[in-house]
Amino acid sequence: MTDVNARKTQLMSRLKELDSRLHVIEDQLDDPRPSDWEEAAVEREGDEVLESLGTQGEAEIRRIRAALQRMRDGTYGECVTCGETISEERLKVLPDTPFCKSCAKAH
């Protein structure tokens, strides 16, 4: 049986961490560019990495919010594809997953 309260606490903690991290990334991306073109090129490469991390963070936030909505709906822990119960072991590792192991392989 899934401990929904434990998973909710875990998801809320991760959501807070991601929110803080995304604010830092936004601040760094808003920093002024150096006037030296070599420094600007190096900084642009760094910005691309930050943008990628930001995109990944935003995707994880969407997955977490969807999992929290499933909790509110009473469907958390049920695979959205086949309706089977998602194993507790899987939810411990991937608390925001909407898929059981079998359906995750198909996606």
N, C-alpha and C positions, 0 to 999 in steps of 0.2 A: 504494500500500500504506500502510495506516494505521500510524503509529508509536505503538503502544499505550503504550509507556513514557513518551513525551512527553505523551500525553493524560492518562495516569495522574498524572504529576507536576503537570500543569495542574489537574486535578480535585482533587487532594489539597490544593494550594495554595489553591484557591477554597474548599474545605470548611473549611480552617483559618480563612480570612478571615471566612467566614459565621458560624462558631462564635463567634469573638471579637465580631463585630458583634451577634449575638443576645444575648450576655451583657451587653453595654453597654445594649441596648434593655431587657432585663429589669430591670437595675439602675435605669434611668431610670423605668420604669413603677412600680417599688416605692418610689420617693421619696414622702415624705409630701405630702399635698395642702395648698395654702395655705387659710387660713380665709376670706379675702376671696372672695366669690362670683364677682366679675368675673375675678379672677386664676385661680380654680378653673376657670371656664368656658374661659378661654384655654388653660390647661394641659390640660384635657380634650380640646380640639381637637388639641393636640400629641400627646397620648396616642393618639388615633385614628390619627394618621399613623404613630406608632411601631408600633402594633399591626399596621397594614397592612404596614409594612416587615418586621415580624417574621413575618407570615404568608407573605409573598413569599419571605423567606429560608428558612423551613422547607420550602416547596414546592421551592425550588432544591436544598436539602440532600437531599430525597427523590430528586430526579432524579439528582443526583450519585451517591448511594449505589446507585441502580439501575444507573447506567452502570458503576460499579466492580464491581458484581456480574456484569454482562455481560462485563466483562474477565476476571473469574475463571472464568466459564463458557465463555469462548472465543468468545462471540457478539458482542463489541463491534464496532461498525462495520457490523453487519447490521441492516437495518430489521426491527423487531419485527412489522410488519404484513405486508409482502410478501416479506421475506427478501433483498431486493436489497442490494447494497453501498451504504452511505452514502458520498457523495463526501468526499474528504479536505478539500476547501475548506469543506464544511458542518461537518465535525467540528472544523476549526480555529476556526470562529466559535461553534459550539454543541457543545462536546465532550460534553455530557450528553444530546444528542438521541437518542431511540430510533427516529426516523423518517427515511426518505429524503425528499427534497424533495417528491416526488409525494404520498406518503402524509401528509406534514405538512400539505399543503393541504387534504386531506380531513378532517383533525381540526380 
